[in-house]
């Protein structure tokens, strides 16, 4: 939480350029969009990133 407050304080004191601000807002919108899609629509099975167990190496 402290890191976020420090980041926000730095943005307040030294605002980014318009181009950098647009890039930050687009990245935030994409992240929020992904969360909303995952929460309400869901992903098809072929897009799921589930852990695949690795085969154990035989011990010598």
C-alpha positions in Angstrom: 0.0 0.0 0.0 2.9 2.4 0.7 4.4 1.8 -2.7 1.1 2.7 -4.4 0.7 5.9 -2.3 4.3 6.9 -3.1 3.7 6.3 -6.8 0.5 8.4 -6.7 2.3 11.1 -4.8 5.0 11.2 -7.5 2.4 11.4 -10.2 0.7 14.3 -8.4 4.0 16.2 -7.9 5.5 15.5 -11.4 2.7 14.6 -13.8 3.6 12.5 -16.9 3.3 13.7 -20.4 0.1 13.3 -22.3 1.4 10.4 -24.3 2.6 8.5 -21.2 -0.7 9.2 -19.5 -2.6 7.8 -22.4 -0.4 4.6 -22.4 -1.0 4.2 -18.7 -4.8 4.6 -19.0 -4.9 2.1 -22.0 -2.9 -0.5 -19.9 -5.3 0.1 -17.0 -8.4 -0.3 -19.2 -7.0 -3.6 -20.7 -6.3 -5.0 -17.3 -9.8 -4.1 -16.1 -11.3 -5.5 -19.3 -9.5 -8.8 -18.8 -10.7 -9.1 -15.2 -14.3 -8.4 -16.3 -14.1 -11.0 -19.1 -12.7 -13.6 -16.8 -15.2 -12.9 -14.1 -18.4 -12.6 -16.1 -17.9 -14.4 -19.4 -15.1 -16.9 -18.6 -12.5 -18.3 -20.9 -12.8 -21.2 -23.3 -11.0 -24.4 -22.2 -8.3 -24.1 -24.8 -7.3 -20.7 -23.3 -7.0 -21.7 -19.7 -3.6 -21.6 -18.1 -3.6 -24.4 -15.7 -0.5 -26.0 -14.1 0.6 -29.2 -15.8 2.4 -31.5 -13.4 5.9 -32.2 -14.4 7.0 -35.9 -14.5 9.4 -36.8 -11.8 12.8 -37.9 -12.7 13.7 -41.4 -11.5 16.2 -41.4 -8.7 19.5 -43.2 -9.2 
